[in-house]
Amino acid sequence: MGRSNLLGAWGEALAAEYLRRKHYKILASGYRCRYGEIDLIATNRTYLVFVEVKLRKSADFAAAREYVDRKKQERLRATAAMYLAQNSTALRCRFDIIEIYAPDGMNTAHPEINHMEDAFQ
């Protein structure tokens, strides 16, 4: 596994732990199909949540959420539709973004985590 893959897995694990502390249940991590990948799929009492995790050293250049452009959103929607075709649910669906800022990468003692619920329609 390359360094960026390791860093991405670390960020997704941080995001999953953050969601668990907020009483979400993680259903899937790294869900893949022909349309793309969803980093985390989780539930709370009301929603089935498709989560895109964005890890950056800082927001100096642009906020991490700005990397989830219209094209990325379309891929996430198509991937979510495929997941829903295979896993029916009565819950409402939502797309969230979790930004993680870790200036020292995996050596960052206290990464900053921002959770944007219902980040796009």
Disulfide bonds with the S-S distance in Angstrom:
none
